[in-house]
Amino acid sequence: MAVGGVPNTVGIGLEEAGIELTQSGHIRVDTVSRTTATNVYAVSDCTGMLPLASVAAMQGRIAVAHMQGGAVKPLKMHLVASNVFTSPEIATVGVTQEQVDSGTYQADVVKLDLATNPRAKMMNIKEGSSRSSPARDPAP
């Protein structure tokens, strides 16, 4: 388990290049990974997004397509899957129950027995549950 990682961005000339850092030392980027410096993009852990390879890869694909002038869909963190490799494994995607309760997002919550999951069936896992909260656009 790795916790408490901090970016190694201080004192390497980023500010002098016009790249703004957050209070935590992460590089400030928008939803297509542009920094505050013209034509400079940043992706991965140094941006303060979820420190997941899938997020870094998604940021990279979006940034490259944007640099090339392509139409891109900005990164939406509530659509990024996250896994905890424990036994049993835990995976999340979507918005939080708190965001639904506060009215930030509208969602329907569906609870399913884990035994209905094909992988659980193959592994003969009968206990557990999964919840599905299909997020729709943020509430107006």
N, CA, C and O atoms as CSV, one atom per row, in Angstrom:
chain,resi,resn,atom,element,x,y,z
A,1,MET,N,N,0.852,-1.175,0.000
A,1,MET,CA,C,0.000,0.000,0.000
A,1,MET,C,C,0.892,1.229,0.000
A,1,MET,O,O,1.879,1.295,0.732
A,2,ALA,N,N,0.539,2.189,-0.817
A,2,ALA,CA,C,1.289,3.439,-0.870
A,2,ALA,C,C,0.326,4.578,-0.556
A,2,ALA,O,O,-0.711,4.721,-1.204
A,3,VAL,N,N,0.669,5.372,0.424
A,3,VAL,CA,C,-0.156,6.515,0.783
A,3,VAL,C,C,0.735,7.724,0.997
A,3,VAL,O,O,1.921,7.589,1.297
A,4,GLY,N,N,0.161,8.897,0.842
A,4,GLY,CA,C,0.887,10.117,1.166
A,4,GLY,C,C,1.887,10.563,0.120
A,4,GLY,O,O,2.801,11.328,0.428
A,5,GLY,N,N,1.733,10.100,-1.116
A,5,GLY,CA,C,2.643,10.538,-2.171
A,5,GLY,C,C,2.516,12.034,-2.405
A,5,GLY,O,O,1.413,12.580,-2.377
A,6,VAL,N,N,3.623,12.685,-2.632
A,6,VAL,CA,C,3.608,14.117,-2.918
A,6,VAL,C,C,4.334,14.370,-4.232
A,6,VAL,O,O,5.291,13.666,-4.554
A,7,PRO,N,N,3.892,15.364,-4.993
A,7,PRO,CA,C,4.537,15.634,-6.269
A,7,PRO,C,C,5.920,16.248,-6.077
A,7,PRO,O,O,6.153,16.989,-5.122
A,8,ASN,N,N,6.819,15.940,-6.976
A,8,ASN,CA,C,8.170,16.491,-6.947
A,8,ASN,C,C,8.233,17.621,-7.978
A,8,ASN,O,O,8.905,17.499,-9.002
A,9,THR,N,N,7.535,18.709,-7.703
A,9,THR,CA,C,7.389,19.788,-8.683
A,9,THR,C,C,7.977,21.115,-8.216
A,9,THR,O,O,8.127,22.031,-9.024
A,10,VAL,N,N,8.305,21.238,-6.962
A,10,VAL,CA,C,8.771,22.509,-6.407
A,10,VAL,C,C,10.232,22.735,-6.775
A,10,VAL,O,O,11.069,21.841,-6.650
A,11,GLY,N,N,10.516,23.947,-7.229
A,11,GLY,CA,C,11.893,24.347,-7.488
A,11,GLY,C,C,12.508,23.788,-8.758
A,11,GLY,O,O,13.732,23.762,-8.881
A,12,ILE,N,N,11.704,23.346,-9.696
A,12,ILE,CA,C,12.271,22.814,-10.940
A,12,ILE,C,C,11.981,23.721,-12.139
A,12,ILE,O,O,12.179,23.324,-13.288
A,13,GLY,N,N,11.512,24.941,-11.863
A,13,GLY,CA,C,11.327,25.923,-12.929
A,13,GLY,C,C,9.940,25.997,-13.525
A,13,GLY,O,O,9.726,26.716,-14.501
A,14,LEU,N,N,8.991,25.267,-12.957
A,14,LEU,CA,C,7.644,25.286,-13.514
A,14,LEU,C,C,6.996,26.668,-13.410
A,14,LEU,O,O,6.404,27.156,-14.372
A,15,GLU,N,N,7.110,27.287,-12.248
A,15,GLU,CA,C,6.504,28.609,-12.059
A,15,GLU,C,C,7.111,29.620,-13.036
A,15,GLU,O,O,6.393,30.450,-13.595
A,16,GLU,N,N,8.416,29.553,-13.242
A,16,GLU,CA,C,9.082,30.471,-14.170
A,16,GLU,C,C,8.596,30.257,-15.606
A,16,GLU,O,O,8.631,31.180,-16.419
A,17,ALA,N,N,8.150,29.055,-15.912
A,17,ALA,CA,C,7.631,28.744,-17.250
A,17,ALA,C,C,6.153,29.099,-17.382
A,17,ALA,O,O,5.555,28.888,-18.437
A,18,GLY,N,N,5.559,29.639,-16.313
A,18,GLY,CA,C,4.153,30.025,-16.360
A,18,GLY,C,C,3.200,28.929,-15.972
A,18,GLY,O,O,1.996,29.040,-16.203
A,19,ILE,N,N,3.718,27.868,-15.383
A,19,ILE,CA,C,2.880,26.745,-14.970
A,19,ILE,C,C,2.526,26.919,-13.502
A,19,ILE,O,O,3.394,26.933,-12.629
A,20,GLU,N,N,1.249,27.049,-13.258
A,20,GLU,CA,C,0.770,27.280,-11.899
A,20,GLU,C,C,0.657,25.967,-11.135
A,20,GLU,O,O,0.198,24.958,-11.671
A,21,LEU,N,N,1.078,25.998,-9.887
A,21,LEU,CA,C,0.953,24.841,-8.999
A,21,LEU,C,C,-0.170,25.090,-8.004
A,21,LEU,O,O,-0.473,26.232,-7.661
A,22,THR,N,N,-0.781,24.004,-7.545
A,22,THR,CA,C,-1.781,24.118,-6.494
A,22,THR,C,C,-1.064,24.255,-5.156
A,22,THR,O,O,0.161,24.154,-5.092
A,23,GLN,N,N,-1.804,24.479,-4.115
A,23,GLN,CA,C,-1.222,24.605,-2.781
A,23,GLN,C,C,-0.477,23.328,-2.377
A,23,GLN,O,O,0.494,23.383,-1.623
A,24,SER,N,N,-0.937,22.181,-2.883
A,24,SER,CA,C,-0.294,20.908,-2.549
A,24,SER,C,C,0.932,20.621,-3.413
A,24,SER,O,O,1.623,19.625,-3.195
A,25,GLY,N,N,1.208,21.487,-4.396
A,25,GLY,CA,C,2.359,21.285,-5.265
A,25,GLY,C,C,2.044,20.561,-6.560
A,25,GLY,O,O,2.948,20.289,-7.350
A,26,HIS,N,N,0.773,20.242,-6.793
A,26,HIS,CA,C,0.375,19.592,-8.039
A,26,HIS,C,C,0.281,20.635,-9.156
A,26,HIS,O,O,0.057,21.818,-8.895
A,27,ILE,N,N,0.453,20.191,-10.381
A,27,ILE,CA,C,0.332,21.082,-11.532
A,27,ILE,C,C,-1.144,21.309,-11.813
A,27,ILE,O,O,-1.910,20.355,-11.951
A,28,ARG,N,N,-1.540,22.566,-11.898
A,28,ARG,CA,C,-2.940,22.899,-12.167
A,28,ARG,C,C,-3.232,22.640,-13.640
A,28,ARG,O,O,-2.570,23.194,-14.518
A,29,VAL,N,N,-4.236,21.787,-13.907
A,29,VAL,CA,C,-4.647,21.484,-15.274
A,29,VAL,C,C,-6.161,21.612,-15.394
A,29,VAL,O,O,-6.893,21.544,-14.406
A,30,ASP,N,N,-6.608,21.798,-16.638
A,30,ASP,CA,C,-8.049,21.798,-16.873
A,30,ASP,C,C,-8.492,20.389,-17.276
A,30,ASP,O,O,-7.721,19.438,-17.144
A,31,THR,N,N,-9.708,20.251,-17.759
A,31,THR,CA,C,-10.248,18.917,-18.040
A,31,THR,C,C,-9.702,18.286,-19.311
A,31,THR,O,O,-10.038,17.142,-19.619
A,32,VAL,N,N,-8.860,19.011,-20.065
A,32,VAL,CA,C,-8.168,18.411,-21.214
A,32,VAL,C,C,-6.667,18.379,-20.973
A,32,VAL,O,O,-5.887,18.184,-21.905
A,33,SER,N,N,-6.257,18.571,-19.705
A,33,SER,CA,C,-4.869,18.474,-19.235
A,33,SER,C,C,-3.974,19.649,-19.613
A,33,SER,O,O,-2.750,19.536,-19.536
A,34,ARG,N,N,-4.566,20.788,-20.026
A,34,ARG,CA,C,-3.759,21.977,-20.291
A,34,ARG,C,C,-3.319,22.598,-18.976
A,34,ARG,O,O,-4.092,22.672,-18.020
A,35,THR,N,N,-2.076,23.039,-18.938
A,35,THR,CA,C,-1.591,23.780,-17.778
A,35,THR,C,C,-1.896,25.252,-18.008
A,35,THR,O,O,-2.544,25.605,-18.993
A,36,THR,N,N,-1.435,26.106,-17.114
A,36,THR,CA,C,-1.636,27.547,-17.257
A,36,THR,C,C,-0.625,28.166,-18.210
A,36,THR,O,O,-0.695,29.368,-18.468
A,37,ALA,N,N,0.306,27.393,-18.739
A,37,ALA,CA,C,1.265,27.869,-19.737
A,37,ALA,C,C,0.766,27.465,-21.127
A,37,ALA,O,O,0.277,26.352,-21.320
A,38,THR,N,N,0.893,28.366,-22.077
A,38,THR,CA,C,0.426,28.100,-23.436
A,38,THR,C,C,1.105,26.877,-24.035
A,38,THR,O,O,2.327,26.741,-23.991
A,39,ASN,N,N,0.287,25.990,-24.595
A,39,ASN,CA,C,0.758,24.789,-25.296
A,39,ASN,C,C,1.535,23.807,-24.416
A,39,ASN,O,O,2.335,23.024,-24.928
A,40,VAL,N,N,1.310,23.840,-23.109
A,40,VAL,CA,C,1.960,22.885,-22.202
A,40,VAL,C,C,0.866,22.078,-21.503
A,40,VAL,O,O,-0.064,22.636,-20.920
A,41,TYR,N,N,0.998,20.768,-21.577
A,41,TYR,CA,C,0.039,19.859,-20.972
A,41,TYR,C,C,0.752,19.045,-19.889
A,41,TYR,O,O,1.970,18.874,-19.937
A,42,ALA,N,N,0.000,18.552,-18.928
A,42,ALA,CA,C,0.556,17.674,-17.893
A,42,ALA,C,C,-0.468,16.589,-17.592
A,42,ALA,O,O,-1.674,16.838,-17.597
A,43,VAL,N,N,0.022,15.390,-17.332
A,43,VAL,CA,C,-0.859,14.271,-17.002
A,43,VAL,C,C,-0.247,13.465,-15.865
A,43,VAL,O,O,0.929,13.623,-15.536
A,44,SER,N,N,-1.044,12.618,-15.285
A,44,SER,CA,C,-0.624,11.638,-14.293
A,44,SER,C,C,-0.607,12.203,-12.881
A,44,SER,O,O,-1.272,13.199,-12.595
A,45,ASP,N,N,0.150,11.569,-12.009
A,45,ASP,CA,C,0.117,11.873,-10.585
A,45,ASP,C,C,0.457,13.324,-10.266
A,45,ASP,O,O,-0.031,13.855,-9.268
A,46,CYS,N,N,1.274,13.977,-11.079
A,46,CYS,CA,C,1.676,15.364,-10.784
A,46,CYS,C,C,0.519,16.338,-10.897
A,46,CYS,O,O,0.650,17.492,-10.488
A,47,THR,N,N,-0.630,15.898,-11.449
A,47,THR,CA,C,-1.768,16.802,-11.621
A,47,THR,C,C,-2.751,16.758,-10.466
A,47,THR,O,O,-3.663,17.582,-10.400
A,48,GLY,N,N,-2.583,15.819,-9.565
A,48,GLY,CA,C,-3.474,15.761,-8.407
A,48,GLY,C,C,-4.780,15.035,-8.658
A,48,GLY,O,O,-5.644,14.996,-7.782
A,49,MET,N,N,-4.937,14.459,-9.843
A,49,MET,CA,C,-6.121,13.635,-10.093
A,49,MET,C,C,-5.912,12.308,-9.371
A,49,MET,O,O,-4.881,12.111,-8.729
A,50,LEU,N,N,-6.868,11.407,-9.467
A,50,LEU,CA,C,-6.692,10.097,-8.841
A,50,LEU,C,C,-5.399,9.474,-9.350
A,50,LEU,O,O,-5.187,9.419,-10.562
A,51,PRO,N,N,-4.528,9.004,-8.460
A,51,PRO,CA,C,-3.243,8.436,-8.886
A,51,PRO,C,C,-3.394,7.011,-9.405
A,51,PRO,O,O,-2.896,6.060,-8.802
A,52,LEU,N,N,-4.081,6.880,-10.522
A,52,LEU,CA,C,-4.339,5.577,-11.120
A,52,LEU,C,C,-3.799,5.565,-12.546
A,52,LEU,O,O,-3.877,6.569,-13.253
A,53,ALA,N,N,-3.261,4.443,-12.957
A,53,ALA,CA,C,-2.744,4.324,-14.322
A,53,ALA,C,C,-3.844,4.585,-15.342
A,53,ALA,O,O,-3.591,5.181,-16.389
A,54,SER,N,N,-5.052,4.147,-15.048
A,54,SER,CA,C,-6.150,4.357,-15.993
A,54,SER,C,C,-6.459,5.840,-16.163
A,54,SER,O,O,-6.802,6.279,-17.260
A,55,VAL,N,N,-6.341,6.608,-15.093
A,55,VAL,CA,C,-6.575,8.051,-15.178
A,55,VAL,C,C,-5.455,8.713,-15.980
A,55,VAL,O,O,-5.717,9.553,-16.841
A,56,ALA,N,N,-4.215,8.335,-15.699
A,56,ALA,CA,C,-3.085,8.905,-16.433
A,56,ALA,C,C,-3.205,8.603,-17.924
A,56,ALA,O,O,-2.967,9.476,-18.758
A,57,ALA,N,N,-3.570,7.376,-18.257
A,57,ALA,CA,C,-3.721,7.007,-19.662
A,57,ALA,C,C,-4.835,7.806,-20.321
A,57,ALA,O,O,-4.691,8.271,-21.451
A,58,MET,N,N,-5.946,7.962,-19.609
A,58,MET,CA,C,-7.059,8.726,-20.146
A,58,MET,C,C,-6.659,10.191,-20.332
A,58,MET,O,O,-6.963,10.788,-21.364
A,59,GLN,N,N,-5.980,10.773,-19.340
A,59,GLN,CA,C,-5.503,12.145,-19.461
A,59,GLN,C,C,-4.582,12.285,-20.677
A,59,GLN,O,O,-4.690,13.247,-21.438
A,60,GLY,N,N,-3.686,11.329,-20.850
A,60,GLY,CA,C,-2.746,11.376,-21.964
A,60,GLY,C,C,-3.442,11.323,-23.305
A,60,GLY,O,O,-3.111,12.094,-24.206
A,61,ARG,N,N,-4.405,10.419,-23.453
A,61,ARG,CA,C,-5.141,10.313,-24.719
A,61,ARG,C,C,-5.892,11.599,-25.021
A,61,ARG,O,O,-5.891,12.073,-26.157
A,62,ILE,N,N,-6.529,12.159,-24.011
A,62,ILE,CA,C,-7.278,13.403,-24.200
A,62,ILE,C,C,-6.331,14.534,-24.574
A,62,ILE,O,O,-6.618,15.307,-25.489
A,63,ALA,N,N,-5.195,14.638,-23.870
A,63,ALA,CA,C,-4.235,15.718,-24.128
A,63,ALA,C,C,-3.687,15.636,-25.549
A,63,ALA,O,O,-3.623,16.651,-26.243
A,64,VAL,N,N,-3.295,14.453,-25.989
A,64,VAL,CA,C,-2.732,14.301,-27.335
A,64,VAL,C,C,-3.773,14.656,-28.394
A,64,VAL,O,O,-3.470,15.371,-29.349
A,65,ALA,N,N,-4.977,14.165,-28.230
A,65,ALA,CA,C,-6.032,14.475,-29.200
A,65,ALA,C,C,-6.305,15.981,-29.224
A,65,ALA,O,O,-6.509,16.560,-30.291
A,66,HIS,N,N,-6.308,16.611,-28.051
A,66,HIS,CA,C,-6.552,18.050,-27.975
A,66,HIS,C,C,-5.413,18.833,-28.628
A,66,HIS,O,O,-5.655,19.801,-29.349
A,67,MET,N,N,-4.176,18.415,-28.376
A,67,MET,CA,C,-3.015,19.069,-28.999
A,67,MET,C,C,-3.096,19.015,-30.516
A,67,MET,O,O,-2.695,19.956,-31.200
A,68,GLN,N,N,-3.614,17.913,-31.039
A,68,GLN,CA,C,-3.700,17.727,-32.473
A,68,GLN,C,C,-4.922,18.404,-33.077
A,68,GLN,O,O,-5.158,18.306,-34.281
A,69,GLY,N,N,-5.700,19.090,-32.244
A,69,GLY,CA,C,-6.859,19.825,-32.740
A,69,GLY,C,C,-8.120,19.008,-32.860
A,69,GLY,O,O,-9.113,19.471,-33.422
A,70,GLY,N,N,-8.093,17.804,-32.342
A,70,GLY,CA,C,-9.276,16.948,-32.417
A,70,GLY,C,C,-10.333,17.355,-31.410
A,70,GLY,O,O,-10.045,17.970,-30.383
A,71,ALA,N,N,-11.559,16.996,-31.732
A,71,ALA,CA,C,-12.651,17.224,-30.790
A,71,ALA,C,C,-12.530,16.174,-29.691
A,71,ALA,O,O,-12.478,14.979,-29.983
A,72,VAL,N,N,-12.486,16.596,-28.459
A,72,VAL,CA,C,-12.321,15.665,-27.348
A,72,VAL,C,C,-13.413,15.875,-26.315
A,72,VAL,O,O,-13.977,16.961,-26.188
A,73,LYS,N,N,-13.690,14.822,-25.593
A,73,LYS,CA,C,-14.577,14.923,-24.439
A,73,LYS,C,C,-13.679,15.125,-23.232
A,73,LYS,O,O,-12.781,14.317,-22.993
A,74,PRO,N,N,-13.901,16.185,-22.466
A,74,PRO,CA,C,-13.069,16.429,-21.279
A,74,PRO,C,C,-13.161,15.285,-20.281
A,74,PRO,O,O,-14.150,14.553,-20.247
A,75,LEU,N,N,-12.118,15.138,-19.467
A,75,LEU,CA,C,-12.075,14.120,-18.436
A,75,LEU,C,C,-13.169,14.381,-17.407
A,75,LEU,O,O,-13.289,15.487,-16.879
A,76,LYS,N,N,-13.953,13.367,-17.131
A,76,LYS,CA,C,-14.999,13.446,-16.115
A,76,LYS,C,C,-14.658,12.419,-15.049
A,76,LYS,O,O,-14.820,11.217,-15.256
A,77,MET,N,N,-14.189,12.899,-13.914
A,77,MET,CA,C,-13.694,12.005,-12.877
A,77,MET,C,C,-14.761,11.042,-12.358
A,77,MET,O,O,-14.429,9.952,-11.891
A,78,HIS,N,N,-16.033,11.426,-12.431
A,78,HIS,CA,C,-17.063,10.509,-11.929
A,78,HIS,C,C,-17.279,9.317,-12.866
A,78,HIS,O,O,-18.048,8.414,-12.539
A,79,LEU,N,N,-16.618,9.303,-14.017
A,79,LEU,CA,C,-16.719,8.171,-14.922
A,79,LEU,C,C,-15.493,7.261,-14.873
A,79,LEU,O,O,-15.389,6.309,-15.646
A,80,VAL,N,N,-14.566,7.557,-13.960
A,80,VAL,CA,C,-13.332,6.784,-13.840
A,80,VAL,C,C,-13.524,5.666,-12.817
A,80,VAL,O,O,-13.991,5.900,-11.703
A,81,ALA,N,N,-13.159,4.460,-13.212
A,81,ALA,CA,C,-13.260,3.315,-12.308
A,81,ALA,C,C,-12.051,3.273,-11.382
A,81,ALA,O,O,-10.941,3.637,-11.770
A,82,SER,N,N,-12.281,2.826,-10.159
A,82,SER,CA,C,-11.210,2.675,-9.177
A,82,SER,C,C,-11.365,1.322,-8.511
A,82,SER,O,O,-12.480,0.893,-8.214
A,83,ASN,N,N,-10.252,0.650,-8.278
A,83,ASN,CA,C,-10.281,-0.677,-7.673
A,83,ASN,C,C,-9.442,-0.717,-6.407
A,83,ASN,O,O,-8.429,-0.026,-6.292
A,84,VAL,N,N,-9.877,-1.533,-5.465
A,84,VAL,CA,C,-9.087,-1.842,-4.275
A,84,VAL,C,C,-8.889,-3.343,-4.320
A,84,VAL,O,O,-9.856,-4.100,-4.242
A,85,PHE,N,N,-7.634,-3.785,-4.445
A,85,PHE,CA,C,-7.335,-5.195,-4.621
A,85,PHE,C,C,-7.203,-5.884,-3.268
A,85,PHE,O,O,-6.109,-6.223,-2.814
A,86,THR,N,N,-8.353,-6.074,-2.649
A,86,THR,CA,C,-8.442,-6.773,-1.372
A,86,THR,C,C,-9.210,-8.062,-1.629
A,86,THR,O,O,-9.544,-8.372,-2.773
A,87,SER,N,N,-9.483,-8.797,-0.591
A,87,SER,CA,C,-10.314,-9.972,-0.744
A,87,SER,C,C,-11.498,-9.833,0.200
A,87,SER,O,O,-11.312,-9.986,1.407
A,88,PRO,N,N,-12.680,-9.557,-0.268
A,88,PRO,CA,C,-13.044,-9.438,-1.675
A,88,PRO,C,C,-12.576,-8.094,-2.262
A,88,PRO,O,O,-12.308,-7.136,-1.538
A,89,GLU,N,N,-12.488,-8.063,-3.599
A,89,GLU,CA,C,-12.098,-6.836,-4.274
A,89,GLU,C,C,-13.228,-5.816,-4.201
A,89,GLU,O,O,-14.402,-6.170,-4.088
A,90,ILE,N,N,-12.850,-4.558,-4.268
A,90,ILE,CA,C,-13.824,-3.469,-4.248
A,90,ILE,C,C,-13.563,-2.616,-5.478
A,90,ILE,O,O,-12.418,-2.264,-5.760
A,91,ALA,N,N,-14.601,-2.285,-6.200
A,91,ALA,CA,C,-14.457,-1.412,-7.357
A,91,ALA,C,C,-15.525,-0.329,-7.272
A,91,ALA,O,O,-16.646,-0.577,-6.827
A,92,THR,N,N,-15.165,0.866,-7.702
A,92,THR,CA,C,-16.129,1.957,-7.710
A,92,THR,C,C,-16.064,2.687,-9.039
A,92,THR,O,O,-15.018,2.749,-9.686
A,93,VAL,N,N,-17.184,3.227,-9.423
A,93,VAL,CA,C,-17.268,4.134,-10.565
A,93,VAL,C,C,-18.543,4.936,-10.373
A,93,VAL,O,O,-19.543,4.422,-9.871
A,94,GLY,N,N,-18.502,6.159,-10.764
A,94,GLY,CA,C,-19.692,6.983,-10.641
A,94,GLY,C,C,-19.555,8.022,-9.556
A,94,GLY,O,O,-18.456,8.347,-9.107
A,95,VAL,N,N,-20.680,8.526,-9.152
A,95,VAL,CA,C,-20.714,9.580,-8.149
A,95,VAL,C,C,-20.967,8.960,-6.782
A,95,VAL,O,O,-21.339,7.791,-6.677
A,96,THR,N,N,-20.765,9.744,-5.750
A,96,THR,CA,C,-20.972,9.241,-4.393
A,96,THR,C,C,-22.429,9.395,-3.971
A,96,THR,O,O,-23.178,10.185,-4.545
A,97,GLN,N,N,-22.808,8.633,-2.966
A,97,GLN,CA,C,-24.160,8.761,-2.420
A,97,GLN,C,C,-24.377,10.172,-1.894
A,97,GLN,O,O,-25.474,10.717,-2.009
A,98,GLU,N,N,-23.336,10.765,-1.318
A,98,GLU,CA,C,-23.423,12.143,-0.815
A,98,GLU,C,C,-23.753,13.125,-1.936
A,98,GLU,O,O,-24.542,14.049,-1.739
A,99,GLN,N,N,-23.154,12.929,-3.108
A,99,GLN,CA,C,-23.441,13.807,-4.245
A,99,GLN,C,C,-24.878,13.641,-4.727
A,99,GLN,O,O,-25.506,14.610,-5.155
A,100,VAL,N,N,-25.397,12.427,-4.660
A,100,VAL,CA,C,-26.794,12.191,-5.035
A,100,VAL,C,C,-27.710,12.826,-4.000
A,100,VAL,O,O,-28.662,13.522,-4.352
A,101,ASP,N,N,-27.419,12.585,-2.706
A,101,ASP,CA,C,-28.258,13.118,-1.632
A,101,ASP,C,C,-28.296,14.642,-1.631
A,101,ASP,O,O,-29.320,15.237,-1.295
A,102,SER,N,N,-27.175,15.284,-2.009
A,102,SER,CA,C,-27.121,16.742,-2.010
A,102,SER,C,C,-27.795,17.356,-3.235
A,102,SER,O,O,-28.002,18.569,-3.287
A,103,GLY,N,N,-28.138,16.521,-4.222
A,103,GLY,CA,C,-28.776,17.029,-5.430
A,103,GLY,C,C,-27.799,17.421,-6.521
A,103,GLY,O,O,-28.210,17.914,-7.572
A,104,THR,N,N,-26.504,17.207,-6.287
A,104,THR,CA,C,-25.510,17.527,-7.315
A,104,THR,C,C,-25.733,16.669,-8.555
A,104,THR,O,O,-25.603,17.150,-9.681
A,105,TYR,N,N,-26.070,15.396,-8.345
A,105,TYR,CA,C,-26.360,14.473,-9.439
A,105,TYR,C,C,-27.674,13.773,-9.164
A,105,TYR,O,O,-28.058,13.571,-8.012
A,106,GLN,N,N,-28.353,13.409,-10.229
A,106,GLN,CA,C,-29.537,12.574,-10.125
A,106,GLN,C,C,-29.105,11.154,-10.453
A,106,GLN,O,O,-28.365,10.942,-11.413
A,107,ALA,N,N,-29.550,10.192,-9.682
A,107,ALA,CA,C,-29.158,8.806,-9.929
A,107,ALA,C,C,-30.220,7.857,-9.409
A,107,ALA,O,O,-30.987,8.181,-8.503
A,108,ASP,N,N,-30.242,6.690,-10.003
A,108,ASP,CA,C,-31.052,5.590,-9.521
A,108,ASP,C,C,-30.092,4.586,-8.914
A,108,ASP,O,O,-29.104,4.213,-9.547
A,109,VAL,N,N,-30.365,4.146,-7.700
A,109,VAL,CA,C,-29.505,3.182,-7.033
A,109,VAL,C,C,-30.162,1.814,-7.133
A,109,VAL,O,O,-31.328,1.643,-6.774
A,110,VAL,N,N,-29.404,0.847,-7.624
A,110,VAL,CA,C,-29.883,-0.518,-7.763
A,110,VAL,C,C,-28.906,-1.418,-7.018
A,110,VAL,O,O,-27.698,-1.333,-7.240
A,111,LYS,N,N,-29.403,-2.268,-6.148
A,111,LYS,CA,C,-28.538,-3.179,-5.392
A,111,LYS,C,C,-28.756,-4.591,-5.909
A,111,LYS,O,O,-29.884,-5.075,-6.008
A,112,LEU,N,N,-27.632,-5.243,-6.239
A,112,LEU,CA,C,-27.680,-6.601,-6.778
A,112,LEU,C,C,-26.858,-7.533,-5.903
A,112,LEU,O,O,-25.824,-7.136,-5.365
A,113,ASP,N,N,-27.312,-8.763,-5.759
A,113,ASP,CA,C,-26.507,-9.760,-5.059
A,113,ASP,C,C,-25.272,-10.042,-5.895
A,113,ASP,O,O,-25.365,-10.187,-7.114
A,114,LEU,N,N,-24.125,-10.119,-5.255
A,114,LEU,CA,C,-22.888,-10.394,-5.973
A,114,LEU,C,C,-22.963,-11.746,-6.676
A,114,LEU,O,O,-22.292,-11.950,-7.688
A,115,ALA,N,N,-23.747,-12.646,-6.171
A,115,ALA,CA,C,-23.875,-13.975,-6.782
A,115,ALA,C,C,-24.424,-13.905,-8.204
A,115,ALA,O,O,-24.293,-14.874,-8.951
A,116,THR,N,N,-25.031,-12.796,-8.596
A,116,THR,CA,C,-25.538,-12.649,-9.967
A,116,THR,C,C,-24.443,-12.196,-10.931
A,116,THR,O,O,-24.646,-12.217,-12.145
A,117,ASN,N,N,-23.294,-11.792,-10.411
A,117,ASN,CA,C,-22.180,-11.343,-11.238
A,117,ASN,C,C,-21.488,-12.541,-11.886
A,117,ASN,O,O,-21.169,-13.509,-11.194
A,118,PRO,N,N,-21.249,-12.498,-13.202
A,118,PRO,CA,C,-20.629,-13.646,-13.876
A,118,PRO,C,C,-19.281,-14.054,-13.273
A,118,PRO,O,O,-19.014,-15.247,-13.127
A,119,ARG,N,N,-18.442,-13.100,-12.926
A,119,ARG,CA,C,-17.138,-13.456,-12.352
A,119,ARG,C,C,-17.323,-14.132,-10.985
A,119,ARG,O,O,-16.642,-15.107,-10.666
A,120,ALA,N,N,-18.252,-13.599,-10.188
A,120,ALA,CA,C,-18.520,-14.208,-8.885
A,120,ALA,C,C,-19.022,-15.637,-9.056
A,120,ALA,O,O,-18.657,-16.527,-8.288
A,121,LYS,N,N,-19.859,-15.849,-10.066
A,121,LYS,CA,C,-20.345,-17.211,-10.335
A,121,LYS,C,C,-19.185,-18.139,-10.676
A,121,LYS,O,O,-19.113,-19.258,-10.168
A,122,MET,N,N,-18.275,-17.676,-11.538
A,122,MET,CA,C,-17.136,-18.508,-11.933
A,122,MET,C,C,-16.241,-18.839,-10.750
A,122,MET,O,O,-15.626,-19.905,-10.706
A,123,MET,N,N,-16.167,-17.913,-9.780
A,123,MET,CA,C,-15.296,-18.096,-8.619
A,123,MET,C,C,-16.057,-18.709,-7.443
A,123,MET,O,O,-15.496,-18.880,-6.361
A,124,ASN,N,N,-17.343,-19.042,-7.655
A,124,ASN,CA,C,-18.197,-19.636,-6.630
A,124,ASN,C,C,-18.320,-18.735,-5.395
A,124,ASN,O,O,-18.353,-19.215,-4.262
A,125,ILE,N,N,-18.386,-17.429,-5.637
A,125,ILE,CA,C,-18.579,-16.466,-4.553
A,125,ILE,C,C,-20.074,-16.210,-4.431
A,125,ILE,O,O,-20.727,-15.825,-5.402
A,126,LYS,N,N,-20.602,-16.421,-3.258
A,126,LYS,CA,C,-22.043,-16.302,-3.073
A,126,LYS,C,C,-22.436,-15.138,-2.170
A,126,LYS,O,O,-23.603,-14.748,-2.138
A,127,GLU,N,N,-21.472,-14.578,-1.433
A,127,GLU,CA,C,-21.789,-13.491,-0.511
A,127,GLU,C,C,-21.236,-12.173,-1.035
A,127,GLU,O,O,-20.204,-12.128,-1.703
A,128,GLY,N,N,-21.946,-11.114,-0.715
A,128,GLY,CA,C,-21.513,-9.779,-1.117
A,128,GLY,C,C,-22.598,-9.106,-1.925
A,128,GLY,O,O,-23.646,-9.696,-2.186
A,129,SER,N,N,-22.352,-7.882,-2.318
A,129,SER,CA,C,-23.344,-7.155,-3.094
A,129,SER,C,C,-22.643,-6.166,-4.005
A,129,SER,O,O,-21.461,-5.866,-3.835
A,130,SER,N,N,-23.375,-5.679,-4.948
A,130,SER,CA,C,-22.881,-4.602,-5.804
A,130,SER,C,C,-24.008,-3.595,-5.937
A,130,SER,O,O,-25.188,-3.947,-5.940
A,131,ARG,N,N,-23.618,-2.343,-6.044
A,131,ARG,CA,C,-24.609,-1.286,-6.199
A,131,ARG,C,C,-24.329,-0.571,-7.495
A,131,ARG,O,O,-23.175,-0.361,-7.869
A,132,SER,N,N,-25.369,-0.205,-8.164
A,132,SER,CA,C,-25.243,0.521,-9.408
A,132,SER,C,C,-25.966,1.843,-9.252
A,132,SER,O,O,-27.141,1.875,-8.887
A,133,SER,N,N,-25.270,2.930,-9.526
A,133,SER,CA,C,-25.861,4.265,-9.470
A,133,SER,C,C,-25.602,4.967,-10.790
A,133,SER,O,O,-24.672,5.768,-10.886
A,134,PRO,N,N,-26.407,4.684,-11.813
A,134,PRO,CA,C,-26.160,5.315,-13.103
A,134,PRO,C,C,-26.319,6.831,-12.986
A,134,PRO,O,O,-27.431,7.337,-12.837
A,135,ALA,N,N,-25.218,7.537,-13.053
A,135,ALA,CA,C,-25.257,8.984,-12.913
A,135,ALA,C,C,-25.748,9.626,-14.183
A,135,ALA,O,O,-25.336,9.263,-15.285
A,136,ARG,N,N,-26.624,10.572,-14.017
A,136,ARG,CA,C,-27.071,11.369,-15.148
A,136,ARG,C,C,-26.452,12.743,-15.010
A,136,ARG,O,O,-25.697,12.990,-14.070
A,137,ASP,N,N,-26.752,13.620,-15.908
A,137,ASP,CA,C,-26.181,14.963,-15.858
A,137,ASP,C,C,-26.431,15.598,-14.498
A,137,ASP,O,O,-27.426,15.305,-13.836
A,138,PRO,N,N,-25.501,16.485,-14.084
A,138,PRO,CA,C,-25.720,17.176,-12.812
A,138,PRO,C,C,-27.074,17.869,-12.797
A,138,PRO,O,O,-27.550,18.350,-13.825
A,139,ALA,N,N,-27.678,17.914,-11.637
A,139,ALA,CA,C,-28.958,18.590,-11.509
A,139,ALA,C,C,-28.807,20.050,-11.873
A,139,ALA,O,O,-27.771,20.655,-11.597
A,140,PRO,N,N,-29.840,20.634,-12.499
A,140,PRO,CA,C,-29.738,22.058,-12.896
A,140,PRO,C,C,-29.627,22.986,-11.720
A,140,PRO,O,O,-29.535,24.200,-11.898
